[in-house]
């Protein structure tokens, strides 16, 4: 696991311990300098974050269902907390594989740890079903190998 993945996973665990919830909508209400705005973003863009200095605005597509909105918002929170200097970051429905160490990779590591980490062992036979439920691309299966699947202390 790379340094960037370690930092993203640790940050997700810090957020989980601090707010005691896996609901990104609740967490987003408590994050200083982060504002979430539901917007109609069309068919392909599911969400994006714009960061200006120390303030992040997250836009989430109102056309997305609850499961995809949760995953996209969690991903965008990862950008707001970890990749603040990258300007705008878009989450596309047909996103391509993120390069290791990129801002997208870091936000994906955060998202997977936040949503699926520390829940006890997830059976690898269920990985594709979970990805389908959250409408995440199949190539994201690699993130299950990065997250800590042991329960939080």
N, C-alpha and C positions, 0 to 999 in steps of 0.2 A: 504494500500500500504506500502510495506516495505521500509526501509531506502535505500537499494540498488536500488530499483526501482525508488525512488524519485531522487537519485543522477543521475541515467542514463537518466531519463526524463529531468531533469534540464540541463544536459550536452547537450542533443540533442537540446533543445531549445536555449541554448547558441550558439551552432554551427549554427543553422538555422538563428538566429539574426545576427551573425557575418558575415556569408558568403552570406546571403540572397538568398539561393537556396536550393532546395531539391534534387539536382543532386549530388549523392555521388562521381561521377567521377570528377566533378569540385571541390568539397570540398577536395578530396584527393590530388589534385595538390597543395593546399595551406597549408596543414598540415605539420608542421615541423617534421622531424624525422619519416616520414611515406612514404614508397615507395610501389606502386602497380604494380604487374607484372602479366599480363595475361599469363596463362600456360595451357597446356592440362593436366588435372588432372584425366582423366578417366571418368567413368560413375557415380560413387557414391560421390566423393568428389567435392563439389561445390566451396569451397574456404577454406583458412586457413591463420592464422597470426602467424608469428614467431617474438617474441620479444627478443632482446638481449640488455641488459642494457637499453638504452633510445631510441633505434631505432626499428621500427616495419616494417616488410616486409609482405605485404598482397599479396597472390597469389589467383587469380580468374580464375576459369575454363573457358577456351575459348569455351567449348562445350555448355555452358549455354546460353539461350536466354537473350535478353535485360532486361526483367522484373526480372528474377531470379538473373541476375548479379547485378542489382541495389540493390535488397534486401540483397544479400549475401555481397556485398561490404559495404553496410551500417552497417550490423551486424559486419563485421570485423573491420570497423572504430571504432565501439563501443568497441571492444577488445583493439584496439590500444590506445584509449583515456582513458579507464576505468579499464581494467584488465591487465595492462602492465606486471605484475609480474608472469603471468601464463605460460610463455614459448610458446608452440604451441597450437593453438585452431583450430579445424577443424569443418567445416559446412558440414554435410553429407546430401545427398538427403533424406535418410530415418531416419533422426534424431529422437531421442526419447525425451520425455518430459523433459525439463530442471528443475532441482531442484531449488526451490526458494532460491535466494541468491547466486547461483553458477555463475561462469563466463559466462556460456551460457545464463542464465536467465538475467543477467545484459545487455549483448550484445543484447538480444532479446528486452528488454525494450527500449534500445536506438534506435534500428531499427524501432520499431513500432511508437515511438514518432516522429522520424525523417521523416518517410515515410507517416504516416497517422494522426499524432496528429495535433491539432490546425487548422483544416480545416473546422470547424463547425461540427455539429452533423452528424456522419455516421450512417445510418440506420442499426440496427442489422440484418435486413433481408439480407443485402449485405455483411456481414462478410465473409461468405463462398465463395462468388463470388470473393472477393478481395484476399482471400487466394489462390484460384485457379489461378487467374491471375498472382500472384507472385510465384506460385508453392510452397507455404508454407504448411507445414502439418496442418491438421484440428485442432489438439490440440492447435495450436497457437492462436485460437480464444480468449483464456483467456486474451491475451495481450490488446485486444481492451478495456477491462474493466479497464485497468491500465492507459491508455494514456489520456491526456487532449484533449478533442475534441472541445474546445472553440478556436476561432480565436486568433492568437497572437495580442498583442496590438500594 
